[in-house]
Structures are given as structure tokens and as C-alpha cells.
């Protein structure tokens, strides 16, 4: 959390024009409500709309969703306020978990399927040639530190890249639901394949028991109806 606050402060220093960008940006927020932009627990009308930084005439994915691949950035003030708000939610939770997708690893140079920009935005970092060379992102490091602090108790990761382990997140609290490149006992699940029964049941258990879930780097598209 300190790392997140430090980044918010750095963003405020490095991007002093963000407020001006928000004023000059003629792009609308795609008809999203305040709750859709900021969540149902957001303080009433206190947070600014995000700024659209990239515009695309394409869906983020070719199937499962109609979410457009636009990219957005919070204003520095709203980002700092959201970090504080999230810190409070984590402190109040007793069984907090994370559910993550490819978006948390793009900054490590691992390509995702939803980002449409080439060399810009979420796809700005050059792809690594060998997944073993990739290093954890700030997101992986923060999650490992949250677990060490007793604030994040479980992590369901759709990625195969071993970056949680490199960041120091313990294997016993990590469900690599789609398989792991480093683990012969947990092979990668094909796109039309079946999940391992034990990992699926573990995921279902946390769905029932968690009192807070952080969905990061995922559009939550293509999930089975039982989810």
C-alpha cells in the first residue's frame, strides 16, 4: 500500500497536466454511471471520472464480451483517494483474496489478448522473448507484501508466468487455476480444456468464504455461469 501511495504521488509530480487533460478531453465516459466508474462503495460524487487515454474501434476480446478496448487513467487525486479507500477495505476484511488476469503482467513484457495498442498504453513495454526472463511488476510485489502483512489471504491467478512466486507470494496461498509454466504437476489448461478438479473446488471454496475480492487485470469475461 505504501508503494501504491508512492506511485500516486509520483504520478502527481510527473503528470501535473492530468487535470488539464480531463478538462480538454472531449471523449465521454461511454455513458457509465458513477457507480460503474468507481464502485458501489465509492463516496458519493467525490471522485473525478477517469480520462480516456487511448481509443479503439474494437472489442477487448473477440468473444465472451462486448467491452470496448479503450484505455483509461485515473486523475492523480482520484487515484490517491482510491488507494486510501482500498486500504480501509483490506483492513476490515478477514478473508481477502485476489482474482487476477493477464493485465497485471503486461508491464513485465508479457503480452495479453485485450490490449489493442502497439507500443502504447498497456502494451507499451516490449514483449519478453522468454517468459523465464520476465520480472514481477509493481502489482505482484504489492500483493506479496499484502500477504506478508496479513491483509491478503488468497490469490487465484489465471496467468502461467510464475511472477507471483518471483515476487515472494507463497505457493500454499496461490491457486494457479489455468496451470503454471514452471510446474509439471499443474500443466497449462487448453483454451477449450477442463480445469483441475481440486483447483476448481478450491476456487469455489474461496468464492463462498471470501469477504473481499480484488479483481485485477481481468475483464471477468468468459467465466462459467456458476461463477
N, C-alpha and C positions, 0 to 999 in steps of 0.2 A: 504494500500500500504506500509506503514511503517512496518507492520507486515510481509508482504511478503519479504521486503528487509532484515529484521532482520533474517528471516529464511534462506535466501540465504547466509547471512554472516555466520550464524551458520553452515550451510552445508559445507561452505568452510573450516571452522575451524575443523569440526568433520570428514570430508571426504577428507582429503588432498590427498588421493590416487586416487581421481576420474580421474585426468588427466592421471595417470599411467594406470588406468583401461581402459580408452579409447584406449590407445596405445596397451595394451596387449589383448584387446578384439578382437578375431578373427571373431566374428559374424558381418556380413554385415548389412547394414541398409535396407535390404529387397528390394533393388532397388528403394527406394523412392528418388524423386528429392529433391533439396534444398528447393523449394517452398512447397513441400508436408511435409517436416520435420518441417519447420519453418514458413510457411505462405507467402502469396504473397507480403506482405508489409515489409518483413524482409530485413535488409541491405544486399547488395549483398556480399555473400560469407564471411561474418564476423563471423558467428556463427558456432560452432562445432556440429557435429552430436550427437544425444543422444546415450547413452550407453545402450545396451540391458542388463537388469539385470536378467530376467527370460525368459526361452524359453519353449514353449509348442507346441505339435503336435496336436493342436485342435483349432477350431474356437472360438472366444469370445462368440458367441451365436450360438445356434443350428438352427436358422432361420434368414432370412432377410439379412444376411451379410456373407461375406467370410473373414472378418478381423480376422487374427490370434491373439491368446490371449497372445502374447509376451508382456512383460512389459519393459518399458524404463525409464531412468532417465537422465535429463539434466546434463551437467557438471556445476559446480558452476558458472563459468564465464558466460556461456550462459544463465543460469537461471537469474542471476542478470541483464544481458543486456535485457532479455525479460520483466522483471518486469518494467524496466525503459521505454521500448518501449510501453508496455501496458498502463502505466500511462499517457503517452502522448496521446495515442488514446482516453482514457477516458476523459481527459481534453478537447479534441477537440470535443467530441460528445455532442450533445444536447438532444438526446433521446436514451440513452444507456440502454440495457436490458441484462438479463442473461437467458439462457436456460439450465437447469441442469438435470442430471440423477443420478443414484444410486452411481456412483463413488465418489461423494462428501461426501457420508455418510459412506463409508466403514471404515474410520478412527474412526468413532464413534461406531464401532462394529456392524453395520447393514449390513447384508450380501447382496451382489449383485449377478448378474447372469453371469457376464462376466469374473470375476477373477477366474482363474483356480488353483492358488497356494493354498495350505493348510498350514496356519501358516507362510506364506512368502509373501513378496511384498504387494500388495493391500489388501490381505486377512490376513495380519499378526495379526491384532487385534482380540481378541476373540469376538465372537458374543454375543450381549446382549440378555438376556433371555426375557426381556420385553421392547418393543420399548419405553415405557414411561420413562425408566431409561437412555436412550441414551442422550448424551450431544452434543452440537454443535461442529463441527470441526473448524479448522482454516479457512476453506473456507466459512462456514456460517458466522463466526464472521467478516471476511473481507468484505463480501458482505453487511452485515448490516451496517458496518462503511462507506462503499462507498455510500450507500443510504443516510445515515445521512449527509454525506459531499456533497450531491447533484451531485454525479458522476454516480450513478446507479439508474435509474428511474423506472425500472420494472423487475420482476423476474417471469419466467414461470418455475415451478418446477414439475417434473414428480414423485417425491417422495411423500410419505404419512406421513413422520415421525415427522413433526412439529418442526424440528430443525431450520428452518429459524426464526420461531416465538420465539423460545427459545434464539436465538442469538440477538433478538431485531429488526428483519425486520418487518415492519408494514403490516398488513393483506391487507390493501387497495391497496397496490402495488404488491401483490403476487397472481399469478394465479396458484392454485393447480389443474392443468389440469386433473390429474388422480384421484382426490379425496384426502381427508385428514382423517387420523385415528381419529383426535380429533374433527371433525366437522360432526355432524349427518346430517346437511343440504347439505353436499358435500360427499356422500358415495363413497367408492373405486370403480373405474371402472373395471369390469372384463376384463380379457385378450382379449376376443372377444366382449367386450361391446362397448357401444356408449358414446362419450364424451358429457358432458352437453352443450346444445346449446349456452348458454350465455358465458361460459368459452371458448368454441371453437371460437366464434365470437370475444371475447376479444383477444385471441391469434392471430387471423387473422388481427385484427386491428394493433397490435404491429408488426406483420410481415411486414405490409405496411409502418408503420411510423418510425420504429427504424432506426437509422443511425449507430449503433454498437450493435452487439450481441455477448456475451461471451458464448460459448458452453463449458460447464464444466461437467466432469464426465459422459459423454454420447458419444456413438459412432455414434449417429444420424442415427442409423439403424432402419428400420421398420416404418419410417414415411410415412404418406399418400402422394401420388403423388402431391396433391395440396400444400403441404408444400414446 
